[in-house]
Amino acid sequence: MKITKITKIENNSKKYDIEVKGNHNFFANGILVHNCNMYNDYIHARSLDFTSHETRKWVKGLWSKISYLLDENMRICGENLYAVHSIKYENLNSYFMMFSIWIENKCLSWDDTIEYSKILGLDIVPIIYDGIYDKDKIIEIFSKYENEEGYVIRIADEFNYIDFRRSVAKFVKPEFRQIVNNSHGHWISKKIEVNGLK
């Protein structure tokens, strides 16, 4: 694709890069992942580098089967879990797990996200708690998950992109932060190890 227009936008709000420097990994609902965005006419990773690679063939194939169902202003965000990045998974439902749908700059509600996942036939990230925010209850539930790295919390209602930092948060266990920080080099340059499906 060619760039047709560049517009400078003045915005002094805080911005956050949640990837790990050098590895381009981050955590979502207990899974160490490589973010992926799908549109009706294009698919790309979170990073600018989405060149052809064995680990991306599967998710591109999935996208080719559902892209015609997406409106031109719609974006699906999810996790490409085909290859091991730092931690191996053995019982995935799919190599792609959706976690949000955006229409222009609005993230749809969680109920709408679930509904779209059914329409599109896509799995969503695992849910460990769905209810009114209760820090102690969430920590108690999550403490029962021994092999999970962390979790993401989001508000259930829809929200605008400008409110992202007030609508989404994440927690990563210290021991898994250490695994990522000790990884050497970008996972894409390493030997491909495929995660396991159920």
N, C-alpha and C positions, 0 to 999 in steps of 0.2 A: 504494500500500500504506500502511496505517496502522500506526504503532508501537503495539504491544500491551503491551510491558513494557520497562523500562529497569532493568538491574541494574548496580550499581557493583562493579567488581572491583579489589581492591587488588593492584597489581603494580608493583614498583619496578625491574624489569629495563629495560635500555636499549631504546629504540625508534628506528627509523630511517625517515625519509620519503625514498624514493629518487626522487621526482619532482623536476623542475626548477621552482622557484618561478616562478609567472606563466604558464608554458607547459604544465605538467602532463605533460611528456614524460619518458620514461626509456629506457634502452637494454637490450635483451635479445638475446643471441646475434647481434650485428651489425646489429640493426634498431632504428631509432628508432621508438618505438611508443606507443600509447595502450592501456593495459591494459583487459581486459574479463573479467568474471566471469559464468559461466552456471550456473544452477540449473535444477531441473526446472520451477519455476514463476516464475522471474524472471531478468532479465539486467540488468547494470549495468556502468558504467565504473568504473575505479579511483577516480575522483573522485566526489563526491556528486552532481555535475551530470550526469544522464543523461537530460535532457529530449529531446524529439523533435528530430532534426536529420538532414539529408540524409546525413551521413557515417555515421550509425548504422543506417540502414535495411537495408543489406545484411547486417550481422552479426545484426540482429534477425530477419531472414528466415531466415538459417542456423539460428539458435537455435530458431526455431519448428518446424524440420524434425527436430531431434534431441532437444528437451527431454523428450519422453515416454520417452526411453531412459535418463534419469538418475534415480537413486534420490533420495529426498527429502533425504538427508544428503550428497549429492555436489555438488562445485563444480568446474567446469572453468575454468582460468585460461589466457588466451591474449591475442593481440595483434590489435586491430582495425586493419588496414592499408589500409582502403579509401581514405582520403584522405592526401595529403602533409601531414606535420606540419612538418618542417624539411628533409627530404631525400627526393627522388623516387626510387621504385623502379620498374624497368621489367620485371622478369622474376619476379614473385612467382608461386608455385604457387597461392596462394589469398589472399583478403583477410583471412582469419583463420588464425592459426597458434597452436596449443596449446603451452603449455610446462609445465603441471602439472595434476594432478587431485588434489583433496583429498576425503577422506571424514572429515567432522567436522573435527577439528584435526590430521589426519595427512595429510601429502603422500605420495602413493604413490611407489614406486620408479620409476626411469626406465624399466625394462623393462615395468612395469605401465602406465606412461604411454603408451609406444609401442603396447602391446597395445590399450589403450582407444582410441587414435587410429585404429587399424585398424577396430575395431568400429564406431566412430562416423563413420568416413569423414572424419576431420579431419586436416589437415596439422599437423606439428609444426615447431617452430623448427629451422633448420639446425643440424646437428651438425658441428663442426670437429675435435673430438677426443673419443674415447671410450676411456678406459683409466685406469690408475693415475696419480694426480696427479704430474705432472712439469713444473714451472714452465718450465724451459728448452725442453722439447719443445713445450709449448703456445705459448710466445712465438714459437718458430721456425715452427710451422705457421701461426699467425695472421699473421706478417709477410708471408706470401705473398698475403694478402687486401688488395688495395690500396684498395678502395672500401667497406670495412666500418668501422663506427664503433667496435665493441668486442665484447665477449662476456660471457656469464654462465657461471659454473662452479657446478655443484651436485653434491652427493654422489649416487651412483647408488642407494643404499639409500633406503627410506622414512625419513621423519623427522617429528617432531612440531613443531607451530607454535612452541612455546617454544624449539626448537633452530634456528629459521630462520637466525639471524645466524651460527651456526656451521656451517651446511649449504649456504649460498648466498653467492656473491661475484660482483662484476662488475668489468670493466675497460673504460674508455672512452678512446679516443685523445684526447690533448689538443686536436688541431685540431677534432674533432667536438664536444667540450665547448664550444669557443669558438663554434661555429655556433649551438648551442642558447642559450648565454648572450647572444648578440647578437640573438636573435629578439625581435621586438617584439609583445607581446600574445599572447593564447591563440590557438592555431591554429584553434579552432572559430569565431572571429569573423572569420576571413579568407576570401577567395574560395576555394571548393572546387576543388582540383586532384586528380584521381583517379590513384592509382598504376597501373602497368601490370602485366598478367598475362602469363604465358608463352603 
